[in-house]
Amino acid sequence: MRILIADDNVALQGVLAEVVSDAGHSVEVASSADGALSSIGSFRPDMILLDADMQEGHGLTLLDRMQNSVPSIDTPVIIIRSWNRQIPQDVPMVKGLIEKPFTAQDVMESMEKAQVGETEVRETPVVVPAAKQSDTDENASKETLANKGVSFGRSYVMFRSNSNEVHELISMFGNEGHDVLVVTTGKKKTVLRRIKSKNINILAMTIRLLGGRSNIYGLGTMIDNVNGFVKSNLRPVVAFDDLEQIIHRNGMNSTLTALHQLITSKYDRDLTFLVSVNPRGFTNKDKEILLKHMINRDPNGELA
């Protein structure tokens, strides 16, 4: 098939083009609605992958322009969207929905369903709920955040070589009725097995490409998803259980700048950020950037 990718995010363009071309399809990329319309006329795609966030959130205007063309354009469209982004439910050409972050398998399954005429546009969350808390977790849930010296509305950083403490705090926040988003580069199932709570959501930063390769989503996509989660929950807690891998992908300065942007954003509600990171490679100046808005915890879990 001929697949048109309409997306102005260069990183996502590359990921999508690789997935689609590896599956044997021809690919053309457009970075705007104007460019996409031009490509529809010249490339004549059999399907369009449209990022709703293209052009600062105006990607969906392409649908209106396709419908208003003379004659109208009815090429099947699969929409790619960020957290909780509203999409039209009554546009016949929309044949599928892919949530960010996605895997290569998500893309291929949506394309296959659209190709055979199955329409599947559902408002599904980008998170994976944890399994219900079992009776064996009862003793673990007795320890409280107050006993740990941790309060909702404040943010904490743990300079650790492992994620044990942050996973413990995540479990406790979840068990005390908070809505928790874990931003991780680990596997969803593995992370959920380590956390003993029901109210946990996972934002997996790692995507698996064809051939066993992997990549980590950029900071812009992460920020969009975190902001969407915070705005959708009354008592949000956002936890980064291994910042080291995100730093490795995006660089120290860019990652710390993104964290600073999130932590200092003026949300209309209280929230908590938890960050666990291996101190390896951190200078005192790097630590000071995090500690400007976060409370440090020493290896024994006491405030430092």
N, C-alpha and C positions, 0 to 999 in steps of 0.2 A: 504494500500500500504506500501511497504518498501521504506523509504526515507533516502538517504544518504546526510548528511550535511557536506560539505567540507569548513571548515572555521577555521582559527587559532586564531580568536578573541574569548576568552573564554566567554565574556559577550554575544556576538552575538550567539555563540553556544547555550548558555542556553536559550536565547529568542526564537530562531528558534526551538530548540528541544521541548520547552514547547508548542509553537503554534501547531507544527505538531503532537505531541503526544496527546494533548488535542482534536485534531480532529479525534483521533482513529487510527493513523498510527504508524507503527513500525519505530524506528529511530536508526541510527548509525551515529557517528560523526568521521570525519577524519580531521587532522590538517595540512595536506600537500598533495601535488599531489601524492607522493609515497604511503602515507597512504590511499588516496582515491582509487587509482588503486587496492591496496590490498583488500580494502573493497568491491569494485565492484566484484572481483572474489569470495569472501567468502560470503558476505551479499546479493549479487545479487539484488541491489535496482531497484525499478520500476521507480525511479526518483531521480535526484541529484539537490540539492541546492548548487550552487558554488559561493563563494565569490571571485570576481575578485581581491580583495585586499589581498587575502591570500598570505603568504610568501613574504611580502613587494611588493605587486603588481604583483606577477607572478602566480596568481591563474589560469589565462587563459591558462597557459601551459598544464593544465590537458586536455583541449580539443584536443590539438595536439597529446598528448600521447594516448588519447582514439581513435582518428582517425588512428594513426599509429600502433595500436595494431593488432596482427594477431590471429584471425580475428578482424576486427575493432569493437569498442564498440559503439552502437547507443542508449544507454540509454538516455531518454529525460533529458535535462539540463535546469534549470532556473538559470540565472546569477543574482547575487546581486552585485550592483556596487555603488561607490561613485559618487559624482558630476562630470559630464562631462567625465567620464571614457569611452574611446572608446571601443566598443565591436565588435566582428566579425559579419558581416551581412550575411555571406554565409556558415555558418556551420549548416547543417540540424538538428543536434541533439539539437541545442539551440531553445527552445520552449517558452521562456519567459524572461522577464526582471523585476527586482524589484529594485527600487531606494532607496538608503538610504537617510534619515530615512524612515522606512516603518511601516505599521500597520499590525496587525494580519490579517485583511481583505485583504490587498494587497497580503500577502503570500498565503492565501487560494484561492483567485480569480485566481492568476497565476497558482497555482497547478491544479485547476479545468479545466482551459483552456488547459493546457498542457496535461491533462489526456484524454480529448476528442479530442485531435489532433489539437487544434487551436494554430497557431503560431502567437505570438504577441511580436516582438522585435522591439520596436520603440524608437527613441532617444527623450524621453520626459524629460523635466526639472524636477528637484526635488523641484521646487518652485511653489507657487500659486500666480498668478497675482491678484492685487487688482482690484476692479471694477473701471470703468471709473469715473473720477471726475465729479460731477454734478455741475449745476449752483449754487446750494445752498452753495457750498464750495468756491465760488469765493472770498468772503470777507476774508475768513480764509487764502487764499493763498497770499494775498497782503503783509502780513508781511514777511520780508526777513531775511535770515540768517545774512546778514550784520547788520541789525537793532538789531539782537540778540547778536552781537559780536561773531559770530561763523564763522569760515573759513574752507573751504575744505582743506585737507592736515594736519589738526591738529586733535587731539583726545580729547574727553571730557568724564568726569565721573560725574554722578549725584548721590549723596547719598540721596535717596528719599524713602519714604514708599509706593509710588505708581509710575506708569509708565507714568503719564500724560505728563511731560515735554519731556521725550525722544520720546514719540509718536508724540509730536508737532514738534520736530526737525526732526524726520524721515519724516514726511509729507513735511516739508519745503525743505529738501534735495531732495526728490523725485520730488517736484514741480519745482525745479530749475535745473532739468535735470540729476541728479545723479542716478546711479543704486544702490538701497539699498537692503541689505539683513538683515532681522530681525531674529535674533536667539532667539527663545522663547520657553518656556515650556507651554505657553497658547495654546488655540485652535486657529487654523488658521483663521477661520471665525470671531471669536471674536476680534482678533488682527487687522484684516483688516478693521473691522467696525470702529475701533478707529483711523485709519490712513487715512487722506484725500489726497491721491496721487495715481497716476497711476503706478509709477515706483518702485513698492515695491515687493520684493520677501520674502517668508517665509521659514525659516528652522525650522521646528517643532522638538524640542528635545524630546518631550513626545511621546511614542508609546502606543497604547491601546492594551492590551492583551485580550484574551478571558475571559469571566466571569466578565468583567468590570474592571479588574485590569489594572494598568498602570506602566510604567517604563520610566526612562529618559536615553537617549543615553549617552555613555561615551565620554570623552574628545577627544580621538583619532579620532572618527568619526566626531565630530564637527570640529576639526582642518582641517581634509581632505576636508570637504565641504566648509569651509570658504576660504581655500587656492584656491580651484577650482573656487569659485565665483570671488575672487579678480583677478585671472589670466584671467578670461573670460570677464571682464568688464573694460572699460577705466577709468571710474570715480567712483570707488567703495566706498560705505559707508557700514560698518558692524555695526549693532546695537544689543546690548544685552539688551532687555527691562526688564528683571527681573533676575539678576544674582543670587539672593538668592536661588532659587530652584536648580540651577545647583550646587551651593556650597553645598547645603544640600545633593545632590546625590553623589558628588565627593570629598567633603572636601575642606576646605578653601585653604590649601597650593597647592593642585593639580590644583584647578581652577585658582588661581592667577598665577601659573606657566604657565598654558596653555595660559592665556591671555597675559602674558609677552612674551611668544614665538611668538604669533601672531603679537602683536604690534611692536616687535623689528625685525621681519623678514625683510629681504632686498628684498622687491618687486621692480619691475622695473617700478613702477608708483606711483603717489601720491594717498593716500586714507585717509579715516577718520574712526576712531572707536568711537562709542558712547556706554557708559555703564551706566545703571541705576541699582542701588542696594540699598536695605534697609541697612542702617548703623548698624542695630542691629547685635551685635556679632562681629563687626569689631573693632580691636584694632588700635591704632595709627600706629603701625608698618604695619598692613595690608593695611591701607589707604595709607601709604607712598609708598608701592609697586606700587599701581595704579597711584599715583600722580607723580611718577618718570617719566612717559612717557605720562601722560594725564593731561588735565587742569580741575580743579575743578570748579563747578558752584554752587553758593549759592542758597537757596530756591527761590530767586526772579529772578533767571535766569541770574544774573550778574556774571562775572568772579570773582573768589575768589583767 
